[in-house]
């Protein structure tokens, strides 16, 4: 996976991103340029599916790349997605997601320096997901399965 490329498509994802091995989990998405605080990083892309289909897919074994976009609308980043599907969880994230006009975007919560892994707090709401947090931060919850307040 090369810098700024969508896997298998060869089109630009976002200037300043690369995917490589992560100390947190599998692969991660890393900054290759300075990303200023409050800057847009990239869009989370993938197949749009219903809640019912999202729940069905969450019961499957293996890594999940599904996130909620709306009440009955989810995105599965593993199907037709881009390299943002490799953004890992941290209980002390340096980025957050915002829904804008029906699209999900990552924004920097702080300045992100080249070589730094981009992370978000998943605040997982899938009861079927029993994933263990591996962020090792001082405020680590030890689990991704925590509903947003």
N, C-alpha and C positions, 0 to 999 in steps of 0.2 A: 504494500500500500504506500503510495507516494504522497508527498506533500501536495495539498490542494486538489486532489483527485477524488472523484466519486468512484467507488469500487466497481470495476467492470464496465463503466460507462465512458470514462476518459474525458469528462467535462469538469470544469472547475467547481469545487465545493465551496471553498472560502479561502481567500488568501490568508496564509498564516496558520494553517492547521496541518497536523500530521498524525498518523496512527502508528503506535508502536507498543511494545510490551509494557505493561503497567505493573507497578508494585502493589496496586490495590486489587486488581482482578483482571486476568487475561490480558486483553489489549485495552489501551486507553487513547484518548484524543488529546494531543498536546499542542501548545502554542509554539509557533516557530518565529513569531514576531511579537513585539510588545502590544498587548491589548489593553487600552486604557479603561479605567473604571467606567461603568455605565454604557460601554460600547456593545453593539450587537456583534455576536460571534458568528452565528450561523442558524439556519432553519433546521429543525428536526423533521426529517422527511420519512415517508414510508407508506404502506398500504393503509387506507382508511377503512376501519371495520366497526361493526356494532359492538355494544357492550356484551351481548350474548356470545359473539364470536371471540371477543377478547377473553372472556371467562373460560371458554372452551380451550383456547390456545394456552392459557396460563396453567391448565392442568397437565399439559405435556411436560415430559422431562426436558432438562437442558436449560440453557440461558434464554431469558426472556428479554425482548426489546419492545415491549408494549407500554404505551403511556396514554393517559386520558386527555382527550382534547375537548370534550363536552359531555353533556349528560348521557348521550347514547352514541358517542363518537370517540373512537380510539385510533391511535396510530401504531402499527407494527413496523418498527424500523428495520426489522430483519427481512422484510419483503419490499423490494423497491426503494429501500432507504439509502442513506448516504453515510459517510463516516462518522456523523454525529451520534450514530447508534453506539459508538464506543465510549461515549462520555460516561464515566463511572460515578458512583455515589460517594459522597463524603458527608459526615455529620457536620463538618465545618467547610462548606463548599465555597468556591471562588466564583461561581456563576449561578444563575437562576434562569427559569424559563418563564416566558410570558406568552399568552395567547393574544395574537393581534389579527383581526379580520379573518379568523378561522385558521390561522397558521401558528405553529409553535416555534418560537425563537429563543435562543440562548443569549443572555446578556451577562457581561462581566460585573460581578459585585465589588470587585477590587481590581487593581492593576494586576494583570497576568503577564509574567515575564517569559521570554523564550525558554523552552525546555520544561515549563511547568505544565503539569497535567490539568486539564479542565475538568472540574467536578461540579455536581449539583446534588442537592438533597432530594432523593427520590420521593420521600414521604409516601411510600407505597401503600396503596389502599386495597391491594388484592389479598384477600384472606387466604387464598390458595398458595401464595408465595411465602415460603418459610426461609428466605435467603438470610444469611448471616452477614452483618456488616464487617468489612475488613479495613476500614479507614484508619484505625489506630489513633484517632485524635483523642484529646483529653475529654471531649464531650460525647464520645461514641456511644450510641444507643445499643450496639451489639446486634441489632436487627433492622432490616429494611422495612418490615411490616409495621408501619405506624401511620395511622390516618392523619391527614392534615387537620389542623384546628379550624 
